[in-house]
Amino acid sequence: MFTRQIHGAAGWLLLMAATVGHFGWVARTEIPRPRGVSISQAILYEDRAGSGQFVCLDGRKVIHREQINDDFCDCDDGSDEPGTAACPQATFHCTNAGYKSLNIPSSRVNDGICDCCDASDEYASQANCVNSCSELGKEDRLREKQRGEMLRTGNSLRLEMAQRGRGLKDEQRVRLAELEKSRAEAEALRDEKASLKSEAEELENAALKVYRDREEEAKRLKEEAAAHSNRDEAMETFQKFDSNQNNLLELVELQTRIVFDRNRDGAVTEDEARFFLDERDQVDFETFVTLCWPRVKPFLMMDSGLFKPPAPAGEEMEQAELQSEDGGYELEGSEADLREGHVDDDEGQLDEELDDEEEEDDVGEGEIERTEYDRDEQRSAPAPPPPVQYDPETQELINKANEARNQHSEAERHVREMDQEMRNIKELLDKDYGREEEFAPLNGECFNFEDREYVYKLCPFDKAVQQPRSGGAETRLGTWEKWGHKGDYSTMHYTNGAPCWNGPHRSAIVHLECGLDTRVLAVTEPNRCEYEYRMQTPAACILQDDQSKDRAHDEL
């Protein structure tokens, strides 16, 4: 073994051809070193002091240099046997000239299996190894060349995407400026329409007030007439039952009237009579009208068949026989008014009792209550009253007010839509679309990937979802949150997806790699409810500075 030190910045080189000696030292036209040692570690085995000794790399033991690669493990770290299988923890370095160097465990040296493409690991075995590094190097260089060409083409596509992305943002900035200018005009128009609406509604309300006042007056007169009629009916009944004509209605006078036999046992008890006199012994006419008549009148109506409380389902046919052909009860005189709700305040209790008869029916002002026949017919609502006929001038004011309301609503809707569009544009402008906006064209796009069970959809900067191939609802796997580490555009993170059963919310990470088109390559679920997408896109084709220089050199 021969060495020569060359002092200076370049280090030292072997200038003479070396031979394989007893100690397994190897040299061709390169730095001398023991077999299995890489060039970078050769200096660690150099005997600069000429002592003929070797210090184990862990520094624990000093041995004679002749013990290196003597097929006996002297150093605890195995550093004395890089070229033999004596030390299981040692490492053998395959130079693999023309291909990629490789480190293998020293236990594989001379085991009959070719691990190094230059066959240097089987120097003493009977393995029929051939040096295939040249062919492997050619294939590797071809792959690297193809990869470099794809990377350069992809980078060109990325630059085009970046140009489109910047153009999209510029367009949105112009649109935002237009909206900010137009919004002021739209807001002024909305305020103008609001003022016109207010003026039109004032005129409309003034014209309609005449009709409302007229309706209120008609209602008041009708109620007064009904109250007067009810009072006259109460007076007639009072005088009829006041047998001694002393202007007082007494218990004994009611007890002589079998009509007040509430339990139908053939006699009117004192308690039964007292019920109709509001638990009093006698009442005058005013007390009778106020307190007693609301109890007496419904009872007299039921006794005469003019009014009946709700009956069980089995008795509906009997009630139907009491209905007229149009489905209503035939009522007489003030009873018709009673059905319309036209009684004075003194008759409030009577109204409540009648309302209890048909509690589920909603009776509007001036409407006829539903009958048993109506309830049999799916309890359909009564026909609405005919629309009010207004004079031409009033109708014109109503039409103008309606038109003003419609125009104001349209103007207000337009302002809301502009506000929403402006919010969307500001959100788009604030998003990070890469170093040169190269990912911006992917915003708004969606890409699918199918496996045997699911269809996975990825919408960059929006969401990741999963849907069964057999159909069904989508399951959100995550919503766009952020890129990976700051300045790293190789991963996209989607979080806060649909919750798993007894588990966390779903999430997804998208790993980006260079490709000449944009598509999802694979989807996996390495952990429960945590998904990983592999996606290729030209936007991920970054040409490094040294590659750019190589390209410039190739062009030259």
C-alpha positions in Angstrom: 0.0 0.0 0.0 1.4 3.3 -1.0 0.1 6.8 0.0 1.2 10.3 -0.6 0.0 13.4 1.2 -0.7 16.4 -0.9 -1.1 19.5 1.3 -3.4 22.3 0.2 -7.1 22.9 -0.4 -7.6 19.8 -2.6 -6.5 17.3 0.1 -4.4 14.3 -0.8 -4.7 11.8 -3.7 -3.2 8.5 -4.6 -0.9 8.8 -7.6 0.3 5.2 -7.9 -1.7 2.1 -8.8 -2.2 0.0 -5.7 -2.6 -3.7 -5.2 -4.7 -5.8 -2.9 -2.5 -6.7 0.1 -2.7 -8.9 3.2 -4.6 -6.2 5.1 -7.3 -5.8 2.5 -6.3 -2.3 1.5 -7.9 -1.2 -1.8 -6.7 1.5 -4.2 -7.0 2.0 -7.9 -6.7 5.5 -9.0 -8.4 6.8 -5.9 -7.6 7.3 -2.2 -6.1 4.2 -0.5 -8.4 2.8 2.2 -9.3 -0.6 3.6 -11.9 -2.7 1.8 -15.4 -1.7 2.7 -14.5 1.9 3.7 -16.0 4.9 1.8 -13.8 7.6 0.4 -15.2 10.1 2.9 -14.0 7.9 5.8 -10.6 6.9 4.3 -8.8 9.6 6.3 -9.9 8.0 9.5 -7.8 4.9 8.6 -4.7 6.8 7.5 -1.5 6.3 9.5 -0.2 9.8 9.4 2.2 9.4 12.3 3.6 6.2 10.8 3.1 4.3 14.1 1.6 1.3 12.5 -1.3 1.5 14.9 -5.1 2.0 14.4 -7.4 3.7 17.0 -10.9 2.2 16.9 -13.3 4.8 15.8 -15.1 4.8 19.1 -11.7 5.6 20.7 -11.8 2.8 23.2 -9.0 0.5 21.9 -5.8 0.8 19.9 -4.8 -2.2 17.7 -2.0 -2.9 15.2 -2.9 -1.9 11.7 -2.3 -5.4 10.4 -5.5 -6.4 12.4 -7.7 -4.4 10.1 -9.8 -6.7 7.9 -8.1 -9.8 9.4 -11.5 -11.5 9.8 -11.4 -11.1 13.6 -13.4 -8.5 15.4 -11.0 -6.5 17.7 -12.9 -3.1 18.0 -16.2 -3.0 20.0 -17.7 -0.9 17.3 -16.6 -3.2 14.5 -14.6 -0.4 12.8 -11.6 -2.7 12.3 -13.5 -5.1 10.1 -15.4 -3.1 7.5 -14.5 -5.5 4.7 -15.3 -8.8 6.5 -18.3 -10.4 8.2 -16.4 -10.8 11.5 -18.2 -7.9 13.2 -22.0 -8.0 12.9 -22.4 -4.3 13.8 -19.9 -3.2 11.1 -20.9 -1.6 7.8 -19.5 -2.4 4.3 -19.4 0.4 1.7 -20.1 -0.5 -1.9 -18.4 2.0 -4.2 -20.6 1.0 -7.2 -18.7 3.1 -9.6 -21.0 4.3 -12.4 -24.1 3.9 -10.2 -25.2 4.8 -6.6 -22.9 3.9 -3.7 -24.4 1.7 -1.1 -23.8 0.8 2.6 -24.7 -2.7 3.7 -24.2 -4.6 7.0 -20.8 -6.3 7.0 -22.6 -9.6 7.9 -23.6 -9.7 4.2 -20.0 -9.8 3.0 -19.1 -13.0 1.2 -22.5 -14.6 2.0 -23.0 -15.8 -1.5 -25.5 -13.1 -2.4 -24.6 -10.2 -4.6 -25.6 -7.0 -2.8 -23.2 -4.5 -4.5 -23.7 -4.0 -8.2 -19.8 -3.9 -8.5 -19.6 -7.4 -6.8 -17.1 -6.0 -4.2 -19.0 -7.6 -1.3 -18.4 -11.1 -2.7 -14.7 -10.9 -3.3 -13.9 -14.3 -1.6 -17.1 -16.2 -2.1 -18.0 -18.6 -4.9 -21.0 -16.3 -5.9 -21.1 -15.7 -9.7 -21.4 -11.9 -9.4 -21.0 -9.6 -12.4 -20.5 -5.8 -12.3 -23.9 -4.4 -13.4 -23.3 -0.9 -12.2 -22.8 0.4 -15.7 -26.2 -0.8 -16.9 -27.9 0.3 -13.7 -26.3 3.7 -14.1 -27.5 4.0 -17.6 -31.1 3.1 -16.6 -30.9 5.5 -13.6 -29.5 8.3 -15.7 -32.3 7.7 -18.3 -34.9 7.9 -15.5 -33.3 11.0 -14.1 -33.3 12.5 -17.6 -36.9 11.7 -18.1 -37.7 13.1 -14.7 -35.7 16.2 -15.4 -37.6 16.7 -18.7 -40.9 16.2 -17.0 -39.8 18.6 -14.3 -38.8 21.2 -16.9 -42.1 20.7 -18.8 -44.1 20.8 -15.6 -42.3 23.9 -14.5 -43.2 25.6 -17.8 -46.8 24.6 -17.1 -46.5 25.9 -13.5 -45.3 29.3 -14.8 -48.3 29.4 -17.1 -50.6 28.6 -14.2 -48.8 31.2 -12.1 -49.5 33.8 -14.9 -53.1 32.7 -15.0 -53.3 32.9 -11.3 -51.9 36.4 -11.1 -54.3 37.4 -14.0 -57.3 36.0 -12.1 -56.3 38.0 -9.0 -55.8 41.1 -11.1 -59.3 40.6 -12.6 -60.8 40.2 -9.2 -59.1 43.4 -8.0 -60.6 45.3 -10.9 -64.0 43.7 -10.2 -63.7 44.7 -6.5 -62.9 48.3 -7.4 -66.0 48.3 -9.8 -68.2 46.9 -7.1 -67.0 49.4 -4.5 -67.8 52.2 -6.9 -71.2 50.7 -8.0 -72.2 49.9 -4.4 -72.3 53.5 -3.5 -74.7 54.1 -6.4 -76.8 51.0 -5.5 -77.0 52.1 -1.9 -78.2 55.6 -3.0 -80.8 54.0 -5.3 -81.9 51.8 -2.4 -82.3 54.8 -0.1 -84.2 56.6 -2.9 -86.6 53.6 -3.3 -87.1 53.4 0.4 -88.1 57.1 0.5 -90.5 56.6 -2.5 -91.9 53.5 -0.7 -92.5 55.5 2.5 -94.3 58.2 0.6 -96.5 55.7 -1.4 -97.4 53.9 1.8 -98.4 57.1 3.5 -100.9 57.9 0.7 -102.0 54.3 0.6 -102.7 54.2 4.4 -104.5 57.5 4.3 -106.8 56.2 1.5 -107.3 52.8 3.3 -108.1 54.5 6.6 -111.4 55.7 5.1 -112.3 52.1 4.4 -111.1 50.9 7.8 -113.1 53.6 9.5 -116.1 52.7 7.5 -115.7 49.0 8.3 -115.3 49.8 12.0 -118.4 51.9 12.1 -120.4 49.2 10.3 -119.1 46.7 12.8 -119.9 48.9 15.7 -123.5 49.5 14.5 -124.0 45.8 13.9 -122.7 44.9 17.4 -124.9 47.6 18.9 -127.9 46.1 17.0 -127.0 42.6 18.1 -126.6 43.8 21.7 -130.0 45.5 21.6 -131.6 42.5 20.1 -130.0 40.3 22.7 -131.2 42.6 25.5 -134.7 42.5 24.0 -134.6 38.7 23.9 -133.4 38.7 27.5 -136.2 41.0 28.6 -138.8 38.8 26.9 -137.4 35.7 28.7 -137.3 37.6 32.0 -140.9 38.7 31.8 -141.9 35.2 30.7 -140.4 33.6 33.8 -141.4 36.4 36.2 -144.7 34.8 37.1 -145.7 37.3 39.9 -144.6 40.3 37.8 -142.6 41.8 40.7 -139.7 42.6 38.4 -137.6 40.0 40.2 -136.8 36.5 39.0 -136.8 34.1 42.0 -135.8 30.5 42.7 -139.3 29.3 43.1 -140.2 30.7 39.7 -137.5 28.8 38.0 -138.3 25.6 39.9 -141.7 25.6 38.3 -140.1 25.5 34.8 -139.2 22.0 33.9 -136.9 23.3 31.2 -134.3 24.0 33.9 -134.2 20.4 34.9 -130.5 19.9 34.2 -130.2 16.2 35.1 -133.6 15.3 33.5 -134.9 13.6 36.7 -138.4 15.2 36.3 -137.9 18.0 38.9 -135.9 21.3 39.2 -134.1 21.3 42.4 -133.1 24.5 44.3 -129.4 23.9 43.4 -130.4 23.6 39.7 -132.4 26.8 39.8 -129.6 28.6 41.8 -127.1 27.8 39.1 -129.1 29.8 36.6 -129.4 32.7 39.0 -125.6 32.9 39.6 -126.0 31.2 43.0 -128.5 33.9 44.1 -132.0 33.6 45.5 -133.4 36.3 43.2 -132.2 38.8 40.7 -133.5 42.0 39.0 -133.4 42.4 35.3 -130.0 44.2 35.0 -128.4 41.4 37.1 -130.2 38.8 35.0 -128.9 40.3 31.7 -125.3 40.6 33.0 -124.8 37.4 35.0 -127.7 35.0 34.4 -128.6 35.4 30.7 -125.3 34.0 29.5 -126.2 30.7 31.4 -129.8 30.6 30.6 -129.7 31.3 26.8 -127.5 28.4 25.8 -129.5 26.0 27.9 -132.7 27.2 26.4 -131.2 26.8 22.9 -130.1 23.2 23.7 -133.5 22.4 25.0 -135.1 23.6 21.8 -132.6 21.8 19.6 -131.1 25.0 18.2 -127.7 24.4 19.8 -125.9 21.3 21.0 -122.5 20.7 22.5 -120.0 18.5 20.7 -121.1 14.9 20.7 -119.0 11.6 20.7 -118.1 10.1 17.3 -121.0 7.6 17.6 -123.5 10.4 17.8 -122.3 12.4 14.8 -125.0 10.9 12.5 -127.7 12.1 15.0 -126.3 15.6 14.9 -126.1 15.5 11.1 -129.9 15.1 10.9 -130.2 18.5 12.6 -128.1 20.2 9.9 -129.6 22.0 6.9 -128.7 21.1 3.3 -125.8 23.6 3.3 -124.2 22.0 6.4 -125.2 24.6 8.9 -127.6 24.7 11.8 -130.9 26.5 11.2 -130.9 29.3 13.8 -133.5 31.9 14.5 -133.4 35.5 15.2 -130.7 36.5 17.6 -129.2 33.0 17.5 -127.9 33.8 14.0 -126.3 36.9 15.4 -124.8 34.8 18.2 -123.2 32.4 15.7 -121.6 35.4 14.1 -120.2 36.5 17.4 -122.2 39.8 17.5 -123.0 40.1 21.2 -122.2 42.9 23.6 -119.6 42.8 26.4 -122.2 41.6 28.8 -122.5 38.4 26.9 -118.7 37.5 27.1 -119.3 34.4 29.1 -121.8 33.1 26.5 -119.2 33.7 23.8 -116.7 31.6 25.7 -119.1 28.7 26.1 -119.9 28.8 22.4 -116.2 29.0 21.5 -115.6 25.9 23.7 -118.1 24.1 21.5 -115.7 24.2 18.6 -112.4 25.0 20.2 -110.3 23.8 17.3 -112.0 26.0 14.8 -110.4 29.4 14.2 -113.2 31.9 13.6 -112.3 35.2 12.1 -114.2 38.4 12.3 -117.4 38.2 10.3 -116.9 34.5 9.5 -119.5 31.7 10.2 -118.2 29.0 12.5 -117.6 25.5 11.0 -120.3 22.9 11.5 -120.1 19.2 12.3 -120.5 18.6 8.5 -117.4 20.8 7.9 -115.4 18.7 10.4 -116.4 15.6 8.6 -115.1 17.0 5.4 -111.5 17.1 6.5 -112.1 20.2 8.7 -111.5 22.3 5.6 -111.1 26.1 6.3 -114.1 28.3 5.5 -113.9 30.2 2.2 -112.2 33.5 2.6 -114.4 36.6 2.4 -114.6 38.3 -1.0 -111.9 40.9 -1.6 -112.8 44.5 -0.8 -113.7 46.5 -3.9 -111.9 49.9 -3.8 -112.7 52.9 -5.8 -110.4 53.6 -8.8 -108.4 56.3 -7.0 -107.7 54.1 -3.9 -106.9 51.1 -6.0 -104.4 53.2 -8.0 -102.7 54.3 -4.7 -102.5 50.6 -3.6 -101.0 49.6 -6.9 -98.4 52.4 -6.7 -97.5 51.4 -3.1 -97.1 47.7 -4.2 -94.8 48.8 -7.0 -92.7 51.0 -4.7 -92.4 48.1 -2.3 -91.3 45.7 -5.0 -88.7 48.2 -6.4 -87.3 48.8 -2.9 -87.0 45.1 -2.3 -85.2 44.6 -5.6 -82.8 47.5 -4.8 -82.1 46.1 -1.4 -81.5 42.6 -2.8 -79.1 44.0 -5.3 -77.0 45.7 -2.5 -76.9 42.4 -0.5 -75.7 40.5 -3.6 -73.0 43.0 -4.2 -71.9 42.8 -0.5 -71.7 39.0 -0.8 -69.7 39.2 -4.0 -67.3 41.7 -2.4 -66.8 39.4 0.6 -66.1 36.4 -1.7 -63.5 38.5 -3.7 -61.7 39.7 -0.6 -61.5 36.1 0.7 -60.1 35.0 -2.7 -57.5 37.8 -2.7 -56.4 37.0 0.9 -55.8 33.3 0.2 -52.3 32.0 -0.3 -52.1 30.4 -3.7 -48.3 29.6 -3.7 -45.1 31.5 -4.3 -46.3 32.9 -7.6 -50.0 32.3 -7.4 -49.6 29.1 -9.3 -52.3 27.2 -7.4 -54.9 29.9 -8.0 -56.4 28.3 -11.2 -57.3 25.2 -9.0 -59.6 27.3 -6.9 -63.2 26.3 -7.8 -62.2 23.0 -9.4 -62.9 19.5 -8.1 -61.1 16.2 -8.8 -62.4 12.7 -8.2 -60.8 9.4 -7.3 -62.6 6.1 -7.1 -61.7 2.9 -5.4 -63.7 -0.2 -4.9 -66.0 1.3 -2.2 -66.0 5.1 -2.4 -65.7 8.1 -4.7 -63.4 10.7 -3.1 -63.7 14.3 -4.2 -61.1 17.0 -3.6 -61.9 20.6 -4.2 -58.7 22.6 -3.5 -59.1 25.5 -1.0 -62.7 24.3 -0.2 -63.3 20.7 0.9 -62.6 17.0 0.8 -65.5 14.6 0.7 -66.3 10.9 0.5 -69.4 9.3 -1.1 -70.3 5.6 -1.4 -70.1 4.3 -5.0 -73.5 2.8 -4.5 -75.0 6.2 -3.8 -75.9 8.1 -0.7 -75.0 11.2 1.1 -71.6 12.8 1.0 -69.4 12.7 4.1 -67.2 15.7 4.6 -63.6 14.6 5.3 -62.4 18.1 6.0 -62.6 21.8 5.1 -59.7 23.8 3.8 -57.5 25.1 6.6 -53.9 25.8 5.6 -50.8 24.8 3.8 -48.1 22.8 5.7 -45.3 24.7 7.3 -44.8 28.3 6.3 -43.4 28.5 2.9 -44.0 24.8 2.3 -46.5 24.2 -0.6 -46.1 20.4 -0.7 -49.1 19.6 1.6 -52.6 20.9 2.0 -54.5 20.4 5.3 -58.3 20.0 5.5 -59.8 19.8 9.0 -63.1 19.9 11.0 -64.8 17.2 8.9 -67.8 15.1 9.9 -67.3 13.5 13.4 -66.6 9.8 13.5 -68.6 7.5 15.6 -67.1 7.8 19.1 -64.1 9.4 17.5 -62.6 12.7 16.4 -63.6 14.9 13.5 -62.4 13.6 10.2 -59.4 15.3 8.6 -57.3 15.0 5.4 -53.8 15.8 4.2 -53.1 16.2 0.5 -49.5 15.4 -0.6 -48.6 17.2 -3.8 -46.1 16.0 -6.4 -45.1 17.1 -9.8 -47.2 16.0 -12.8 -48.1 17.2 -16.2 -51.8 17.3 -15.3 -53.8 17.7 -12.2 -55.5 14.6 -10.7 -55.8 12.6 -7.6 -53.5 9.5 -7.7 -54.5 7.7 -4.5 -56.5 8.0 -1.2 -55.7 6.1 2.0 -56.8 6.1 5.6 -53.6 5.3 7.6 -55.3 6.2 10.9 -58.9 6.1 11.9 -60.7 9.2 10.4 -57.4 10.6 9.1 -57.2 10.5 5.3 -54.2 11.1 3.0 -54.5 12.1 -0.7 -51.7 11.9 -3.2 -52.3 14.5 -5.9 -50.1 15.5 -8.9 -50.2 18.9 -10.5 -47.9 21.1 -12.6 -48.2 23.7 -9.8 -45.9 21.4 -7.7 -43.2 21.3 -10.4 -40.5 23.5 -8.9 -37.3 23.8 -10.9 -34.4 24.3 -8.4 -31.6 26.8 -9.2 -29.0 24.2 -10.0 -31.5 22.5 -12.4 -32.1 25.9 -14.0 -28.4 26.3 -14.5 -28.1 22.8 -16.0 -31.0 23.7 -18.4 -29.2 26.8 -19.4 -26.0 24.8 -19.9 -27.9 22.3 -22.1 -29.3 25.0 -24.2 -25.9 26.5 -24.7 
